[in-house]
């Protein structure tokens, strides 16, 4: 619920408690009308009347689960349903001249009180809705006054409006000057006057009107146009500040003084006069609401506004001689219902229209005024832009096609394909394995080296006798070749180096060299196979490395597009956090800069400004806080808005809110 609904609900609960407390103290009042002494038709009429009143009371109660206050039409319809307005009351009195029962009077008082509470909430909600947007308009004028550039833009924006107003003034002056001459000139004389003479006279009137209403006034000849615009902006801003202060003061007066019943559950044993005090409070609240709405838009200081309101309530003749007991009770009920109707039908619409006119005149210009310059520039250049687009249609289409093709190729080659290879690596797919050389290449080259060394050893036996080598010796040579030992070949190579010519002629030297070349090839392949094994052990890492650039570029692009087209939620959340911080700052500033009264409480204006800031803070916190945390915050807010706690305690409450709910505020 909002601040307004809480206020109305609190008053409604107090009214119900007062009503039931009275019947609890005198239970015989409920049955005094049904003890059999009255005629049956009167009992039927009383029962029907009580049913009507109960239906109207149910319509005005807050226990029906509504999330919005009642409208003006619903409140008036409830009063008409209960037949408490002048016409319906007179008609009912003629048909039922007998004195109404006490139960009927109590229900009528409860009905009018609930209607007053709903009207009270309606006016408070109206003042809140009226005061809150004024801050944005005041901030707009601050931005305009911040720099000469902004002031120049404002002068260009409002130039057509000023020209239109000047043209209307000149046209109206010409019409006023033409009307007496047309009345004094007869029809025959008008025909005799030539057309050129009429045009010359009309031109002379226009010239005189322009001279009487110059586009640049006398002030513009003394000061610069920028100073005039600055003065105009400051004047509008000051009027908006004045309206906000007056609205905040009226809001504070209604919240602090209106419908201030302050009943407790232990009030059952009070005297009858004390029990009827709440009726006087309701009547004074009606007079207070009427006085606030009448004087809210006047050009007054806040203390003068407060004095006028309280003086008018104290001097109200209908309250000074009020007698709410006996036969006067029905008359007071009719009077209160009529005043409520007057508030809802006259004072409230008049205040709304007057405030809208003032805001329309002094608030920030409309969108048409603010954006006519860029819209006009776009419309004037639209033909040129269209012609450029038509002439370069083929290039634009080719560029769009290339962008699309590049995007698809990037997606397929740098995102889809690396992902497919990475999945194959995880599943040990042979097609996805990383390999520098094939497995069979090393085996073939090593087997060829073994055969070459064995054949060389067989042709050049290393034994001293020079006889052929047996199979055991050849197997030993093969084993040493696998380990990289080429001793038979190297010994023959060293021997042939002593007589290289003879070794070359026999071919043994060249053969040994070729075997060493094959050995070098095998060594290189062994090293490459080691690197290949290392790559295979880190195959998954290389897969992720190959996928990373495409994924990073894609994520960056998607985040940018999301920020452009779909990032409104994130920006709103960031702005909402900043708004809550500024609201706490404004609340702290209101409390710190206030001048408390002798009792240490806020003034009505400061309390109204505090209520506006708290209302926005409450709505913003409700969207982000969990239910139990928000319930705890409501306790702090109720203590913060209670005027009786004093300024010092309210400042401590703000500090507690700042550190206790920093997770949702900052």
N, C-alpha and C positions, 0 to 999 in steps of 0.2 A: 504494500500500500504506500501511497505517497504521503507527503506531509499534510496535505489538505484532508485526505481521507482519515488519517490518524486523528486530526483535530476534531473532525465531525464525529468520528466514532467515539472519542473520549466524551464529548458533550452528550451524545446520544445515550451512552451508558449512564452518565450522571443523571440525566432526565428520567430514565427508566428506574434507577435506584430511588430517586426522590418520589416518584409516583408509587412504587410498590411499598416504600417505607411508610407513606401516609396510610395506605390500606392495611398495612400490617399493624399499625397503631390503633386503627379503628375498624376492626373487621365487620362490625355491624353495619357499616355504611354500604357494604356490598349487598346486604340482604334486606335493608330497610325498605327498599322499593318493591320487594316481592313477598311481603308478609301477608298478603291476602286482603289488605285494606283498600287497595286501589282497584278500580274497575279493570276488567280483563282487557278491554280495548286499549286502555292507556298503557297497560303492561306490554301489549303487542307493539304499540307505537314506540315505547322506550327501548324495547329489544331491537326493533328495526333501526332506530337511531343509533344505538350503541354499536350495532353491526356496521353501519356506515362509517362511524368514527374509527372503529378498529381496522376496517379495510384501508382507510386513509392513513392511519398511523403505520400500518404495515408497509404501505407504499413509501413512507418517509423514513423508515428505520434503516439502519446500516447493517442489520443482521441478515439481510437477504443475499449477501455475498457479491455485491457490486464492486467493481474495480474502478469506477469513475463516479464523481459526484453527480447528484441529480441536476438536470437542466432546469432552466427557469420555467419552461412549459410544464414539466412534471410537477414542480412545486405548486404552481397555480392550479393545475388539475386536481391535486390532492385537496387543496383548500375548497375548490368547487365541489368536489365529491363529498366533503364534510359539510357543505352548505354554510360556510362561515363568512363568505363575502357579502357585501351589502345587499345585492339583489336577492340572492338566495336566502339570506338570513331574514330579510323582511317578509318574503313570501312564506317562510316556515313559521315565523312568529304569528302571522295572520291565521295560519291553519292550526297552530298549536299555541294558544295564548297562555296556557298554564306555565307556571314556573318550572324550569328544567330540574331534573334530579341532580343530586351531588355527584353521582357517578358520571353522568353525562357531562357536567361542567369540568370534572377532573380530566376526562378524556379529551374534551375540547382544548383545555389548557395544555395537555400533553401534545396534542396535535399541532397547535400553534407554536409551541416551543420547538418541536422537531422541525417544523417548517422554517423557523428562525435559524435553527442550527444549520440546516441545509443551505439557506440563503447566505448565512455567515461563511460557510465553506465555499460557496460559489463565488463570493466576492473575494475571498482570500486567494482562491485559485486564479481568478481574473487578474488580481494585482501581481501575483507571481509570474504569470505568463506575460504580463505587460512590462514588468521590471527587468526580467532576464534578457530579452533581446536588445534593450537599450544599451547594454554594455558593449555589444558588437558595433552598434552605430557610433557610440562615443569612441571606440577604438579605431573605427574607420576614419573619423575626423582627425584623430591623432596621427594616423598614417599620412593623411593629406597635408597636415601642417608640418610634418617631419622634414620635408625637403622642398625646395623651389620646383624641382622636377614634378613631384606629385601635385603640387598646387597648379602648375601649368597644365598638366593633364586634366585636372578638374575644370579649369577654365575652358579648355577646348570641349570637354564633355557637356558642359552646361551652356555653351554659346548658343546652340539652336533654341534652347528654352528661353534664354534671355531675349533673343531676337523675336521669338514668337510673342512674348509678353510685351515687348516694346511695340510690335506691330498692332497688337490688340489695343494698347493704350492710344496709339495714333488713330486707329480706326474708330474707336469710341469717341474720341475728341472731335473727329470730323463729323460723325453722325450727330453729335450734340449741337454742333455749329450749323449744320444743314437744316435741322428740324425747324428752328424759328423762321428761317428764310422761306422754307416751303410753305409754312402756314400763312405767311404774310403775302405771298405771291399768288395771284389768281391764275386760273387756267389759261385765259386769253393772254395774259402777260407772259406766262411760261412758254406759250407757243411762239410769241413774238420774239422772244430772246433766241438768238442764234445758238447753234450747237457749239461753235468755237468759243462763244462767250461763256457757255456753261462749263466747258472744259477748262477754260482759263480760271474761272472762279473756283472750280473744284481743285485745280492745281494749286491755287493760292491758299485754299484752306489746308491742303496737305502740307504745304510749305510752312504755314503758320503752326500747324500741330507738331511738325517735326522740330520747329524752333522752340516750341513750348515744352516738348518732351525729347530733349537731346539724348542720343544713344550714350554719350558720355556726360554724366552729370557734373555738377559743380565740384563735387569732391574729387572726381577723376582728374580735374585740372590741377588740383593741389597735390595729391598723393598719386603714387603709381597704381596701375590696375592690380598688380599683385598684392599690394597692401589692402585694396578694397576686397579682393577675394579672400584674403586672410582674415579680415575683419568679419566678413560674411560667414566664413566657416566657423570662426570662434563663437559668433553669436548663436549659430545653430547648435553647436556643441554645448554651450552654456544652457540653452533651453532644454536640451535633452538631459543634461546633468540635473537641472532643476526638477524636471518631471520624474526622474528616477529617485531623487531624494524625497519628493512628495509622496510617490507611490510607496517607497520603503517606509516612510513615516506612517502613512495610512495603514500599511500592512502590520507594522509594529503595534499601532494603537488597537487594531481589531484583534490581533493575537493576544495582547496582554489584558485588554479591558473588555472585549466582547465575549459574552456568554461565559463569564468567569464565575461559575457556580460554586466550585470548591466545596462540594458536599461530601460528607463522610458517612460511613455505615453506622456510626454511633449517634446519628442525629434523630433517631426515632422518638426519643423522649423529649424533644424540644416542644415549646409552646406552639400554638397555632399561628401566632404572628411570625415566629421565626420560620415556621415551615413555609409560609407564603413569601418569604424574602426572595426565593428563586424566581418567582413570577415578576417581581420588580426588576430583577437582573435581566430577565428576558425582555421586558418592555424597554429598559434602558439600552439594551443591545440593539433593538430595532431602531431607536432614535440615533444611536451611535453610527450604525451602518448608513442611515439616511444622510446624516451630517457629513460623514466621510466622503460619500459619493458626490454630494453637492459641492464640496469645497476642494476636491482633490486637484482639479485642473486650474485653480486660481494661482495667480502670480504672487505667492506669499512665501515668507520664510517659514522654516519648519516649526519654529517656536510659535509664530503667529498662527500657523495652521492648527497646532495643538490647542492653543488658547481658544480659537474660534470653535473648534469641535466640542471641547468640554464645556465651554460657556453655553453653546446652543443646547447641549444635553441637559445641563442644569436648569436652563431657563425654559425648557419645554413645558408649556402649559398643560399638556396632556399627561405629563408625569408628575408635575408638582401637586396636583389635586387628585392623584390617582387613588381610587378605593377599589381594591380587588376582592372585596368580600361582599356578600349579599347580592342585591340586584345590579350593582355596578359591574359585576364580574362579566356578565354577558356583553355589556356595552364595551368593556375593555377588550374582550376577545374580538368583537367585530372591528374595533378600532385598530388593533394590532394586525388583523388579517388585511384590512384595507391599506395600512401602511406598508405591509409586505408586498401587496399587489402593486402599490405605487413604486416601491423600490425596484421590483422586477420588471415592470412595464415602462417606467419613465426614467428613473434616475440611472439605473444600470445601462440601458441602451444609450442614454445621453452621454454618460461618461465614456462608453466604448467609442462612440462616434467622435467625440471631442479628442480623445487620446489618439485615435487613428489619424485624424486630421493633423494634429500636432506632429506626430511621428512621420506622416507623409510629407509634411512641409519641412521639417528639420532633420529627418533621418537621412541616411545615405541615399543617393539617387537610385532610381529604378535601373533594371538591367538594360532597358532600351537607351537610357541616357548614358550609362557607363560604357556600353559596347557599340554605340552607333558608329564610332569612328573606324574601328577595325572591320566591322561588317560592311560599311560603305566602301572601304578600300578593297575588300575582297570582292564585292559585287562589281566594282569598276574594273578590277583586273581579271575577273573570271573569264571574259572573252579572250584575253591574251593567253591565259593559262590553257583554255580549251583549244585554242589554235595551235599552241606549242605541242599539246598532247596529240592532236590529230596529225600534225606534220611529222612527228617522231613516233608514230604509232608502231612501225615495224621495229625500231630500235628498242622501244619500251617492251614490246612483246618478246623480242630476243633476249633482252636483259632479264626479264622475269623467267623465261625458260631456262636460261643459263643458271640463274640462281637456284631454281628448282632442281636442275640436274646436278649441280655441284653439291647441293644439300643431300640428295639421295646417294650420290657416290660417296660422300664423306660418311654417311650413316652406314652404308653397306660395307665399305672397305676398312673403316676405322672403328666401327662398333660391332656390327653383326658378325663379320668374319673373325676378328679376334675373340669374340665370345664363343663362336663355334669351335675354334682351335683350342681355347681354354677348356671347354667341356670335353673335347676329345683327349686332351692331356690328362684330365682327371680320370677319364674312363680308360686310359692306356690304349688309345687308338693308335695303330701303327702309322696311319696316314698323318697323324698330328705330331709324331716324334721329331725332335730336333736332331739332325745328324749332319756332320761335316763330310764324312766318308762312309762308304758301305762296309759292312762287317766282313764280307768275303774278300775284299781287296787286300787287306793285311794278311790274311791266311794264304792267299795265292802267292803274294810276293815273298813271304817267309818260306814257303815250301820250295819256291824257285831258287831262293838263296841256298837252301839246304842241298838241293840237287846239284847246283853249280859247285859248291864247296866239296861235296862228296866226289863228284866226277874229277875235280882238280886233284883231290888227294889220291884218288885211284890212279890217275895218270902220272902224278908226281909223288910217289910214296915217300913219306918222311923218315922211313926206317934206314938204318945204316947199310943193310945188305942190298937195299933197292928192290926187294922182292914185292910182289903184290900184297895188298892189305886184305886181311880176312874180314869176315862180317862183323866180328866183335869190335875190331878197330874202327870200321866204318860206322857202326852204331854209336861208338864213343864220339866220333867226329860230328855226327848229327846232333847228339845231345849238347855238345859244346857250341855248335852253331845256334841252337835254340836259345842258349844263354848269351849269345853275342860274341863267342870266342872264335876267331878266324886264324888261329895259329898256323895251320899248314899253309894257308894262302899267303900270310904275311912273311913266313920264313922263305918261301919260294920267291916272293917279291923282293925281299932283302938280298937274296942271292943273285937275282937277275940284275939288280941295280949295280952290282960290281962290274958286270959286262952287259950294259943295256943293249948294245947292238946285237949281240948274240941272242939275248932274251927276246928282243923284238923280232929277230928273224925266226926264232923258234915259235914265237907267239905266246910264250908263257907270261912275259911281262904285261902284254896287252890283256891277256886273259885275267891276270891278277887284278889289274886296274879295273876292269869291267865288273869283277866280283865285288870289289870295294865300292863301286858306284851302286851296285845292287844293295850292298849292306847299308850305304847311306840312305837309300830310298826306304829300306825297311825301318831304319831308325826314325826317319821323319814320320812314317806312317804310325809307328808306335807312339810317338809324341802326340800326333794328331788324334789317335784313338783315346789317349788320356784326356785330352781336351774335350773330345766328344763325350766321354763318360762324365766329365764334370758338368757339361751342359745338360746332359740328360738328368743328372741329379738335381739341377736347379730349373728343370723344365717348367714347373708351375710358376716360379718367380718370373721367368721371362714372359710367360703368358700374361700375367698381370701387368708387367711393365709395358707390353705391347698394347694392352687394353686401356691403360691409364689415360693417355692423351685424348683419345676419342671420348671417353667417359667424362673427363674434366671439361672438355669443350662443350659437350652436350648438356651437362648439368649447368654450366655457366649460362648457356643460351636459354635453357628452360627457365632458370631462375630470373633471368632478365625479362623474358616474355611474361612470366608470372607476375613480376613486379609491375610491368606495364599494363597488362590486361586484367590480372586476377589478384593483384596485391592490395586490394582495397581493405581487406580484413586486417592485414598486418599493419597497414598505415593507420587504420582506425584504432587498433589496439595501442599503438605507440602514441597516437594523439590523445587517446583516453587516459593513458598513464600521465602524460604531461598535463592534461587538464586537471586530474586529481591533485597533482602536486601544486598547481597554481591555485586551486580552490583552497587547499590548506594554507597556502601563503596569504590569500585574500582574507580568510577567516582570522588568521593570526594578526594580520594588519588591522582589521576592523576592531578586534579586541584590544590590541596594543595602542591604537590611535584614538580610541574612544575617550570621552570625558565623562566618567561615571557621575551619577547624581550623588546626593548626600548619603543615600542608603547603599552606595556601592554598586548599583545596577546600571545596565546600559540604557541609553536614551531610546526613544521609540524609533528614531531613524536608524540608529546603529543596529538595533535589534531586527528591524526589517531587512537591512542589508545582510545581516548574519543569516536570517532565514532563507534568503535567496541563494546564498552560497551553499548553505547546508542542504537545501533542496536539490541542487545540481549534484553535490557530492553523494547524496543518498541514491539518486537515480544511477549515477555512474558506478558506484560500488555494488549495487544490486546485480549488475550484469556480469561481474567478474568474481564475486565472492561466493563461497558455498553458503548454504542456508543457515547452518549453525553459526558461522562466523559473522554473517550479515545480521543475525539476531543480536549477537553481542555488540555489533557496531550500532544498532538502533538504540541500545541502552546508553551508549556514549553520546549519541546524537540527541536523545531526549534530555540528558543532563546538560549538554552544550546549549540547547535552545531554551532551557528553563531560565527565565529572567531572574528568578529569586535566588539562584545560586551565587550570583556576584561575578564580577569580571575576573578576579584572580582565580577563582575555581574554574571558570570557563577556559582560561588560558592553560591551566594544568590539564584539562580534558583534551585540548588540542594537542598538547605534547604527548599525551598518552595515546591518542589516535595515531600520531605520527610514527611512534616506535612500535606500537602493538600490531599495526596493520601495514607495516612497510612492505611486506611481501606482495601486497595487492595494490599498493599506492605508488610505489617507486618502480 
